[in-house]
């Protein structure tokens, strides 16, 4: 039982590092840590009986609250990314409108016309 308790402690430690990576915006490192945390948790509670789970209940509740924090941070990061992409899309439309208004023609439109001199 102490081995499983130590595994849960290790998973909590990895979860805290994952939360730190998400806070910094490093999603690739957070993804790697999430896979490690998942693997350790699967090993720790894979074939436990209900009584054994009761013994580890405090750590499991702590793991759930940490998981909720990680999920909230990931949602915030996703929302920030969505807003950035929407903003860039608007800017690109605006710039494209200025380009068209300035008389710049796309390359395909220029190649459509015949050159009478050649």
Residue pairs with C-beta under 8 A, 6 or more apart in sequence:
1 52
1 55
1 56
4 44
4 45
4 48
4 52
4 56
5 56
5 59
7 40
7 41
7 43
7 44
8 41
8 44
8 56
8 59
8 60
8 63
9 59
10 40
11 37
11 40
11 41
11 44
11 63
12 59
12 62
12 63
12 66
14 33
14 36
14 37
14 40
15 33
15 37
15 63
15 66
15 67
15 70
16 66
17 33
18 30
18 33
18 34
18 37
18 70
19 66
19 69
19 70
19 73
21 27
21 29
21 30
21 33
22 30
22 70
22 73
22 74
22 77
23 73
25 77
27 77
30 74
34 70
41 63
45 53
45 56
45 60
48 56
53 60
